[in-house]
Amino acid sequence: MAQQAMPLRAARLGRALGTEPAAVSGVVLLLPGGEETSVRRPSPMMAAASVRALGRRLTRAGRADGLAVHVVHYRFRGWNGSAAHPAQDAAWAADEVVRRYGDVPVCLAGVDMGGRAAVHAGGHTAVSSVLALSPWLPEDDVAVEPEPVKQLAGRRVLIVHGTNDQRTDPELSFRLAARAKKANRDICRFEVHSDRHALHAFRDEVHALAEDFVMGTLFGRRFARPVEDALAAPPPLGLRMPLASGFGRSLRR
């Protein structure tokens, strides 16, 4: 029996979280996690759950500046090897932003597999910044090409990883950041001491850090001092920056 062809699917943007601004002047594309290998269709509700709380916070923070926040719904649950389907979908979503809103700056904000997709698609001409939370990255393997980083030149990049993450290795995100720093000085990485993959223990601090970064990169707001210091510091200091407890509540800008 002939093998049945896989049905064609299309990625899509979810509705803007909250009320979409009348005049959009910046966009965050939220890239959820997924699986290493799967051609099943993702569940929209489950996929969005990992990024929705962050999206709501960013929507509130950027409402006055004209920020629109959308979840990207992938075609497939998996990365699927060299197909890198979520990275393709992230690039499509950036194209869709240009079609809908014109020439506005875009931040790709991904968690887990979505963090890897954000890094891969970060070279899109509309993208000005990349945020990767607990990014899933492949193990170092001399038989395959290392993860690309040159596409990040000219973008501001923030990576956040819990030191006790047992699902995605924080050392791999450090190594990627160190390679990327050679091509792009505007990259920093924060470590969340003792936190795990979902970054629940310090969720408020992580979301405050993400808000600070996104508002700074999209709308020119001044970064909090720790972010300024991390971007300016040479490696490894700016790539192993500790996220202080209470960030976003006690810090003066």
C-alpha positions in Angstrom: 0.0 0.0 0.0 1.4 3.4 -0.9 2.3 5.6 2.0 -0.3 8.4 2.6 1.2 11.8 2.2 1.4 14.0 5.2 -1.3 16.7 5.1 -0.1 20.2 4.5 -0.4 22.5 7.6 0.1 26.1 8.2 1.5 27.9 11.2 -0.7 30.7 12.6 -0.7 33.6 15.0 -3.0 33.6 17.9 -5.1 36.6 18.6 -3.2 39.5 20.2 -3.3 39.0 24.0 -5.5 41.7 25.6 -6.7 44.5 23.5 -4.7 45.0 20.4 -3.4 48.6 20.2 -5.0 50.9 17.6 -1.5 51.7 16.4 1.0 48.9 16.8 4.6 50.0 17.2 6.3 46.8 18.4 5.5 43.1 18.6 6.5 40.2 20.8 6.1 36.7 19.2 5.8 34.1 21.9 7.3 30.7 20.9 6.1 27.8 23.1 8.0 24.6 23.9 7.5 21.3 22.2 9.1 17.9 21.6 12.3 16.8 20.0 10.5 14.7 17.4 6.8 14.7 16.6 4.7 15.5 13.5 1.5 15.5 15.5 -0.4 18.8 15.6 0.1 20.8 18.8 -2.7 21.4 21.2 -3.2 25.2 21.1 -4.3 25.5 24.7 -1.4 23.4 26.1 1.2 25.0 23.9 0.1 28.5 24.9 0.0 27.7 28.6 3.8 27.9 28.9 4.0 31.4 27.6 0.6 33.0 28.4 1.5 34.4 31.8 4.6 36.1 30.4 2.5 37.4 27.5 0.0 38.9 29.8 2.7 40.7 31.8 4.3 42.1 28.6 0.9 43.2 27.2 0.2 45.2 30.4 3.7 46.7 30.4 3.7 47.7 26.8 0.1 48.8 26.2 0.9 52.5 26.3 3.7 52.0 23.8 1.6 50.2 21.3 2.9 46.6 22.0 1.1 43.7 20.4 1.8 40.2 21.8 1.0 37.0 19.9 1.5 33.3 20.5 2.9 31.5 17.5 1.0 28.2 16.9 3.4 25.7 15.2 2.5 23.2 12.5 4.0 20.3 14.4 4.9 19.5 18.0 8.5 18.5 17.2 11.7 20.2 16.2 12.2 17.2 13.8 15.9 17.3 13.1 17.2 19.3 10.2 13.6 20.3 9.3 13.7 22.6 12.3 9.9 23.2 11.9 9.4 25.6 14.8 12.3 27.9 13.5 10.6 28.0 10.1 7.3 28.8 11.8 8.9 31.6 13.8 10.4 33.1 10.6 6.9 32.9 9.0 5.4 34.6 12.0 7.9 37.5 11.6 6.9 37.8 7.9 3.3 37.9 9.0 4.0 40.7 11.5 5.5 42.8 8.6 2.5 42.0 6.5 0.0 43.1 9.2 1.8 45.9 11.0 4.5 47.1 8.7 8.1 48.0 9.7 7.9 47.5 13.5 10.5 45.9 15.7 9.9 42.3 16.8 11.1 40.4 19.8 11.1 36.6 19.5 10.5 35.2 23.0 10.7 31.5 23.4 10.7 28.9 26.1 12.3 25.4 25.9 12.2 24.4 22.3 10.8 27.8 21.5 14.0 29.3 22.8 16.0 27.4 20.2 13.5 28.5 17.5 14.0 32.1 18.6 17.7 31.8 18.3 17.5 30.2 14.8 15.0 32.7 13.5 16.7 35.7 15.1 18.3 36.7 11.9 15.0 37.8 10.3 15.2 41.4 9.2 12.2 42.4 11.4 13.8 41.0 14.6 15.5 43.4 16.9 15.8 41.1 20.0 15.7 37.5 21.1 14.7 36.2 24.5 15.3 32.5 25.3 14.0 31.1 28.6 15.4 27.6 29.6 16.2 27.0 25.9 16.4 23.4 24.7 19.7 22.9 22.8 21.2 19.8 21.3 24.2 18.1 23.0 27.6 18.9 21.5 28.3 16.5 18.8 31.5 16.6 16.6 29.5 14.9 13.8 27.1 17.7 13.3 27.4 21.5 12.8 27.2 23.5 16.0 24.1 25.7 16.6 24.2 28.8 14.4 25.0 32.1 16.1 26.1 34.5 13.3 22.5 35.4 12.5 22.3 37.1 15.9 24.7 39.9 15.0 23.0 43.2 15.4 20.3 41.8 17.7 20.1 42.1 21.5 19.9 38.7 23.1 18.9 37.6 26.6 19.1 34.0 27.8 17.7 32.9 31.2 18.4 29.5 32.7 17.8 27.8 36.1 21.0 26.3 37.5 19.0 23.1 38.6 17.3 22.6 35.2 17.3 18.8 34.6 15.3 19.0 31.3 17.5 21.4 29.4 21.2 21.7 30.2 22.1 25.2 31.4 25.7 24.6 30.5 24.7 24.2 26.8 23.0 27.6 26.8 26.2 29.1 28.4 28.3 27.6 25.6 26.0 28.9 23.0 26.0 32.4 24.6 29.8 32.3 24.7 30.1 31.5 21.0 27.4 34.1 20.2 29.2 36.8 22.2 32.1 36.6 19.7 29.8 37.7 16.9 27.6 40.0 18.9 28.5 41.9 22.0 24.9 42.7 22.8 24.2 39.3 24.4 23.8 38.5 28.1 22.7 35.5 30.1 21.2 35.3 33.6 21.4 32.3 35.9 18.5 31.6 38.3 20.1 29.9 41.3 18.6 26.6 42.3 15.6 27.0 40.0 14.4 24.3 37.7 13.2 24.2 34.1 9.9 26.0 34.5 11.5 28.8 36.5 8.5 28.7 38.9 10.5 29.5 42.1 11.5 32.9 40.8 8.8 33.4 38.2 8.1 37.1 39.3 11.8 37.9 39.0 12.2 36.2 35.6 9.1 37.9 34.2 10.3 41.3 35.5 13.7 40.7 33.8 12.0 39.7 30.6 9.8 42.8 30.8 12.8 45.1 31.4 14.6 43.5 28.4 11.7 43.6 26.0 10.6 47.2 26.8 14.2 48.3 26.5 14.9 46.6 23.2 11.6 47.5 21.5 10.9 50.9 22.9 14.2 52.3 24.1 13.4 52.3 27.8 16.5 52.3 29.9 17.5 48.9 31.1 17.8 48.1 34.8 21.3 48.3 36.1 21.9 44.5 36.2 20.9 44.2 32.5 23.2 47.1 31.6 26.0 45.5 33.5 25.4 42.1 32.0 25.4 43.4 28.4 28.6 45.4 29.1 30.5 42.8 31.0 33.1 40.5 29.2 32.5 36.8 29.2 32.1 34.9 31.3 30.8 37.5 33.8 28.0 38.8 31.6 27.0 35.3 30.7 26.7 33.9 34.3 24.9 36.9 35.8 22.9 35.9 38.9 19.3 37.0 38.9 18.8 38.6 42.3 15.8 37.7 44.5 13.3 40.5 44.3 14.4 41.8 40.9 11.6 44.1 39.7 10.4 45.0 43.2 13.4 46.4 45.0 15.6 47.7 42.2 15.6 51.4 41.3 16.1 52.1 37.6 
